Amino acid sequence: MATASAPRRQFDNSQPLAVIPNRKKFVRLTLWPLVAATFFMVSGGTYGTEDIVHGAGYGRAILILLITPLLWSLPTAFMIGELSSALPYEGGYYAWVRRAMGNFWGFQEAWLSLVASIFDMAIYPTLFVAYLTRMFPWFQDGNRGWWVALAVVIACALLNIAGVKVVSLTSLWLFLALSAPFAIIVVLAPFKLGALANAVTKPTTSTVDILGGLLICMWNYMGWDNASTIATEVEKPQRTYPRAMLVAVCIVAVSYILPFAAMWMTGLKPTAWETGSWADIAALLGGPLLRIGVVLGGMMSAFGMFNALVMSYSRLPLAMAQDGMLPGIFGKLQKKSRAPWVAILALALGWAMCLGLGFARLVTIDILLYGFSLGLEFLALAVLRFREPELARPFRVPGGKFGAIAIGIPPMLLLGFAVARSDHEQIWNMSSFAFGMILIAAGFVVYVINHALKPAGWPGTREEKALPTA
C-alpha cells in the first residue's frame, strides 16, 4: 500500500491552520453529504430505539424522544455550530479543547473520545447481527454472529481507507434506502387503527425500565460532535457546519418519533418491543416483504453508522500525530485517498476486541465516557468566549457569555443522571461507573508517560489561528 506522511503542524502563530496539501484536488463534503454523514454518526434511523417504548410505553417514549433533543442535542448542536465555524480544524473537538485549555486537556479530550469509541463502535456490528438473525436465525448458532460482526468492522475499515468520497456517498444512499420502509410504516399504520391490539408477538427478553429507556434515548441522540473532526474535508465549513447540525437534529427527531407514533395507532402493546423487534412488528403491519425491507434497513443502518464513525474517529489520531502527541506513524496517509490508514486499522482492532459485550452494558459505559468529553467541549466554548472574545465566530450561541455557559447546563444535568445510573450496571465484575473512572484516570497516566518520553516537549504544537470566514 502506497502511503504518505501527514504534514506536521508548524509552531507559527502568524499563519492559518495547516491544511492538506493541494486540498482542491480532493473531494470535500457539501451540506447534504455532511447531513447524511452526521445522521449516521448520531442516529442511523429508528433502529436501536425499540427498548425505549418497552421501558416507558408509547406516550412517555414519544415525550422522551421530544424532550431529549431539546435538552441534550440542540445545545450540543449550537455549541458545535459555534466552535466548528470559528475553529474548523482537523480533529475537531480535540483541537477546540486543546486551544482553550492547553495540551493536557486536549489530550484528555482525545483520550476520552477514543476510549468511548471502543465501546460505542462495538454496538453497531451488534445491531447488524441482531437484525440479520431476525431473517436468518442460523447466524445465532455458535460464533457465527461474531464472525459477521467482525466482517462489518473489516469492510468499513476498507471503505474508509478508500477515502471520504466513498464514505459520504455511501452514507447518502444508505440514508435514502433505510428510510423507505419506515415511510411505508407511517403510511400504512392509519389503515390498521387498533388492529394489532391483540397481536401475538414473540416473547421479549428486554429488562429495560423507563430510566434505562432514557439512557438509550440519550445514546440515540448523541455524537453530534463527531462530524467536527473532518473539518478540513468539508466545503466552506464556517457556513456548512451550523446548517448541517440544525438540519440533522430535525431529521433525526422526526425519524424517531413518527414511526412510533404511527405504531401507537395500531394498538400494539409496548411489551412487544425490544432491540431488533422492528422486523417482526413490520411483518404484522405490512407482511413479509415489509419485514424483509426493515431487516435490510436495520443492517444498512448499523453498517452506515459504523462506516461514518470510522471516518470521524480516525481523524483524532491523525491530528494528534500532526501535533506530535502520538507517534508519527498514525499520521500516515494512503497515497490516493489521503485517508489515515494506520489510524483506521489500529482503531478497528480495538473495536473488534469489544464485539462480545452486551448492548445495554455498551450503552452505559459509552454514555459515561462520552459525557465527560462533551463536558470538556462545553467548557472550551465558555473559556474561549472569555479568553478570545475577538475570535471570528460566523455562527454564535445567543446570549453572550452567559449564553455560552448556560447552554451546557441541561446536557450536564442529564450526564449526572447517567453517572448515577452507571453505578448499577456491571461490566467485568465491577460497576460501570468504577470501570469508567479507571479508564478516565488512565488518560492522566498515559499523558504523563507520553510526555516523559519527549522531555523536550511535543514538536509541532501551537496556538492555531482561525481560518478566514467563507
Secondary structure, 3 states (H helix, E strand, C coil): CCEEECCCCCCCCCCECCCCCCHHHCCCECHHHHHHHHHHHHCCCCCCCHHHHHHHHHHHHHHHHHHHHHHHHHHHHHHHHHHHHHCCCECCHHHHHHHHHCHHHHHHHHHHHHHHHHHHHHHHHHHHHHHHHHHCHHHHCCCHHHHHHHHHHHHHHHHHHCCHHHHHHHHHHHHHHHHHHHHHHHHHHHHHCCCCCCCCCCCCCCCCCHHHHHHHHHHHCCCHHHHHHEHHHECCHHHHHHHHHHHHHHHHHHHHHHHHHHHHHCCCCHHHCCCCCHHHHHHHHHCHHHHHHHHHHHHHHHHHHHHHHHHHHCHHHHHHHHCCCCCHHHHEEECCCCCCHHHHHHHHHHHHCCCCCCHHHHHHHHHHHHHHHHHHHHHHHHHHHHHCCCCCCCCCCCCHHHHHHHCCHHHHHHHHHHHHHHCCCEECCEEHHHHHHHHHHHHHHHHHHHHHCCCCCCCCCCCCECCCCC
